[in-house]
Amino acid sequence: MNQLLLQYSYLQMLDLLTTLAFLLHGVQEANPLVRLALRNTSHPLGGLLLVKMVALGLGFYCWRCGREKLLTRINFLFAAVVAWNLVALIAGGLGTV
C-alpha cells in the first residue's frame, strides 16, 4: 500500500482519538458535518466512526485514482489539525495541574 494512504489513515485515526478526547471533556465538535453525524446517530461514537469510514473511503478513492498531490495536501491539513488538537488538549489540561 502506498505511504500516502497509510499516512492518511494514521492521521484519520489520530483525529478520531483527539476528537474523542475533546468530546469526553465536554468540548463541542467544530466541524458542522461531523456535528450533524454526532447528533443524528444513536451514539456519538457511531456518528464519528461513520464519518471516519467515509473519510477513509475518500482517501482510498483519491489514492486509487492517482490523486497523490491532493492526498499529500490533505495529509498536511490533517497533520496540522491533529497538532492543533493536541496543543489545545494540553493547554486545556494545564489549567487543572
Long-range contacts (C-beta under 8 A, 24 or more apart in sequence): 2-63, 2-68, 4-63, 4-68, 4-71, 4-72, 4-75, 5-59, 5-60, 5-63, 5-71, 7-75, 8-56, 8-59, 8-63, 8-71, 8-74, 8-75, 8-78, 9-56, 9-59, 11-75, 11-78, 11-79, 11-82, 12-52, 12-55, 12-56, 12-59, 12-78, 13-52, 14-78, 14-82, 15-52, 15-78, 15-81, 15-82, 15-85, 16-48, 16-49, 16-52, 18-82, 18-85, 18-86, 18-89, 19-48, 19-85, 20-45, 20-48, 21-85, 21-89, 22-85, 22-88, 22-89, 23-48, 25-89, 25-92, 27-92
